[in-house]
């Protein structure tokens, strides 16, 4: 593994880990009312496209980062769609 790939893995780790506090907070509070359904829908689609691109390019840092980001963002999207919001 070269320094460019290590840089890509480090960048991917930072941007992916950034979602973890939101996933934990949303899980604990059982509310996703402040999350934008449109934003997370488009974001998940965009990350899926990046994942496909990474696979096609055989770019391991892009694949790993976007796979884990897609998982975390999809969890938030699932929470947004499944948690009942009280008014």
C-alpha positions as CSV (number, residue, x, y, z in Angstrom):
1,X,0.0,0.0,0.0
2,X,1.4,3.4,-1.0
3,X,1.2,6.8,0.6
4,X,-1.6,7.9,-1.7
5,X,-3.8,4.9,-0.7
6,X,-3.0,5.6,3.0
7,X,-4.1,9.2,2.5
8,X,-7.3,8.1,0.8
9,X,-8.0,5.6,3.6
10,X,-7.4,8.3,6.3
11,X,-9.6,10.8,4.5
12,X,-12.3,8.2,4.1
13,X,-12.1,7.2,7.7
14,X,-12.5,10.8,8.8
15,X,-15.6,11.5,6.7
16,X,-17.2,8.1,7.5
17,X,-16.6,8.4,11.3
18,X,-18.2,11.8,11.2
19,X,-21.6,10.0,10.7
20,X,-21.2,7.8,13.8
21,X,-22.2,10.4,16.5
22,X,-25.4,11.2,14.5
23,X,-26.3,7.5,14.2
24,X,-25.7,7.0,17.9
25,X,-27.7,10.2,18.9
26,X,-30.6,9.3,16.6
27,X,-30.7,5.7,17.9
28,X,-30.7,6.8,21.6
29,X,-33.2,9.6,21.2
30,X,-35.5,7.5,18.9
31,X,-36.2,10.6,16.8
32,X,-35.1,11.7,13.4
33,X,-37.4,14.7,13.0
34,X,-34.5,17.1,12.4
35,X,-32.9,15.0,9.7
36,X,-33.8,15.9,6.1
37,X,-35.3,13.0,4.2
38,X,-34.4,14.6,0.9
39,X,-30.8,15.3,1.9
40,X,-30.2,11.7,3.2
41,X,-32.0,10.2,0.2
42,X,-29.8,12.1,-2.3
43,X,-26.7,11.6,-0.2
44,X,-27.2,7.8,0.0
45,X,-27.7,7.7,-3.8
46,X,-24.6,9.8,-4.4
47,X,-22.5,7.5,-2.0
48,X,-23.8,4.5,-3.9
49,X,-22.6,6.0,-7.1
50,X,-19.2,6.6,-5.6
51,X,-19.1,3.0,-4.4
52,X,-19.9,1.8,-7.9
53,X,-17.2,4.1,-9.3
54,X,-14.7,2.8,-6.8
55,X,-15.5,-0.8,-7.7
56,X,-15.2,0.0,-11.4
57,X,-11.9,1.7,-10.8
58,X,-10.7,-0.9,-8.3
59,X,-9.9,1.9,-5.9
60,X,-9.7,0.3,-2.4
61,X,-9.9,3.6,-0.4
62,X,-12.9,4.8,-2.4
63,X,-14.6,1.4,-2.0
64,X,-14.0,1.0,1.7
65,X,-14.9,4.6,2.6
66,X,-18.1,4.7,0.6
67,X,-19.2,1.2,1.7
68,X,-19.1,2.2,5.3
69,X,-20.5,5.7,4.7
70,X,-23.4,4.1,2.8
71,X,-24.1,1.8,5.7
72,X,-24.2,4.6,8.2
73,X,-26.1,7.0,6.1
74,X,-28.6,4.3,5.2
75,X,-29.1,3.6,8.9
76,X,-30.0,7.2,9.4
77,X,-32.3,7.1,6.4
78,X,-34.0,4.0,7.9
79,X,-34.4,5.8,11.2
80,X,-35.9,8.7,9.5
81,X,-38.4,6.5,7.7
82,X,-39.2,4.2,10.7
83,X,-39.3,6.3,13.8
84,X,-42.7,7.7,14.5
85,X,-42.5,11.5,15.1
86,X,-44.7,12.8,17.9
87,X,-46.3,16.2,17.3
